[in-house]
């Protein structure tokens, strides 16, 4: 009877560990913070265009979210179709 009880608990723990492993999802977002302290998240694979500091107000840096960090691609102008979101705040 004791062996049966130990086998039951071992099987239950394995099933629980397997279920927890399936529910874990990797963090597939990039986050950034503006100068006023607001934090935003961009889903993985999305592009963000961040305004270049003055005096170039019309130029943006195209950033691609390769979670958990951004990868800088190149400089673009506002209206570029590759940008999913524009961030004008510094």
N, C-alpha and C positions, 0 to 999 in steps of 0.2 A: 504494500500500500504506500509506503514511504517513497519507493522508487517511482511509482506512478505520479505522486504529488510533485516530486522534483522534476520529472520529465514535463509535467504540465506547466510549471513555472518557467522552465527553460524555453519551452515552445512559445509561451506568452511573451517573454522578453524579446525573443527573436522577431516575433510578429510586430511588436511595438517598435522596435528599432528599425525594421524595414519600412513601416508606415511613416515614421518620422523622417527617414531619409528621402522618401518620395515627396514629402510636403516642403522640403527645403528648396527654395528657389534662389539662384544667384542674384545678387544685386545688379540689375541691368539698367541703372540710371546714373547720370552724372549730375552733380549738384554744384551750384555756385552761389556766392553771396555778394550782394551789392554793397556799396559804401555805407548805406543807411542800416545795414544789418539784416535785410530781408534775404531769406534763403529760398532758392528755386531748384527744382529738379527737372531734368530733361531726360526723356526715355532713351534707352540705348538705340543707337543707329540714327538718331535725329541730328539735325544740324542747327547750330546757333550762330548768329552773326553778331559779334560784339563790336561796338563802336571803337574805333581807334582814338586815342587821346588827342586833344587839340594840338595843332590847328587843323587837323584833317577830319572835319566833322562829317564828310560825305563818304568816308572810307570805313569799311568794316573788316574784321578778321573772321574768316569762315572757320568755325570750330566744329568738329565731328565728335559725337559722343561714342567713344570706345570705352564702355564702362570699366572701371569706375572713374576714368579721367577723360578730359577732352584732348583731342589731337588737332593741332593747328594745321590747316590745309593751305590757305592762301588769303590774299587781300581781295575784297570784292566791293562793289558799289551797292547801295541800297536798291532793292528790286531784283537782285540776283535770284533766280528760281531755285537754287540749291539751299537757300536759307529757309528753314521751317519757322524760325522765330528770330526777332531782332531785339537786342538789348541795347538801349541807348544810355542807360544810367551807368555811371562809373563807380 
